[in-house]
Amino acid sequence: MTTTIDTTFKNLDWTWQGHNIRYTVAGEGQPLLLIHGFGASIGHWKKNIPVLAASGYQVYAVDLLGFGASGKPALDYTLELWQEQIRDFWQEHINQPTVFVGNSIGALLSLMLVTNHPEIASGGVLINCAGGLNHRPDELNLILRLVMGGFTKLVSSPVTGKFIFDRVRQKNRIRSTLYQVYRDRAEVTDDLVEMLYQPSCDPGAQQVFASVLTAPPGATPQELLPKLQHPLLILWGEEDPWTPIKGAKIYQNLAATNESVKFYPIPTAGHCPHDEKPDIVNKHILDWLN
């Protein structure tokens, strides 16, 4: 059963490189910075922020540039761009060793920050960590490679891009996609659909979508993990079809040999266990922090 909590946020804004960035902060104590996944926003942490903040931590969450209520300028969106955004946010607003917590792409960003910038981190929590911003060509068979290549060209086209985006972002399509990645359909609420839908109505959203789909995949966990200097907690929804738990062997093997790395599967949960099974995820995070 999910605990009933106050999920209202204080919306704050910060200007980064001339663009508006939405963020929130709650609580006092050791800083935690929460980073959402593709297409999501601060609201995806609504079941986590109040619990963590009430447990003696200062919890920050940001909307990555291009998502949520943050600006959506016409840029080349990459993991490196967002890493720079988060690092600069840390320097201006936190400026003390921080635990970076992320889901999916946000988890990969957290791993990048913890390993590429160990001086700003005290640890990381990875929730169903993505392997890259996009699939690498060697991860797809020839047919899928051709299909994805054709789709990304259509999405990027000034002729067909808006047509495709307008269909992808329809509320019934968003709901159908969520049904694929949430094990419990009851957790796919109207509020969740609305959280994903509303930012897609903003000017520039289609160009962001196209840029992300055609962006380079970025550094791999295999490249990042050898640089690890801080403790790491990895949580994984066991029934995730997007980043299946069978692909998490690198983390499971590391946890078996490195006592500062912990790995816990989350039963009957999909790609977003922090939202689908928040009580379990919050407990794992708090136990690990303590």
Buried (B, 14 or more C-beta within 10 A) or exposed (E): EEEEBEEEBEEEEBEBEEBBBBBBBBBEEBBBBBBBBBBBBBBBBBBBBBBBBEBEBBBBBBBBBBBBBBBBBEBEBBBBBBBBBBBBBBEEBBEEBBBBBBBBBBBBBBBBBBBBBBEBBBBBBBBBBBBBBBEEEEEBEEEEBEEBEEEBEBBBEEEEBBEBBEEBBEEEEBBEBBEEBBBEEEBBEEEBBEBBBBBBEBEBBBBBBBBBBBBEBBBEBEEBBEEBEBBBBBBBBBBBEBBBBEBBEBBBEBBEEEEEBBBBBBEEBBBBBBBBBBEBBBEBBBEBBE
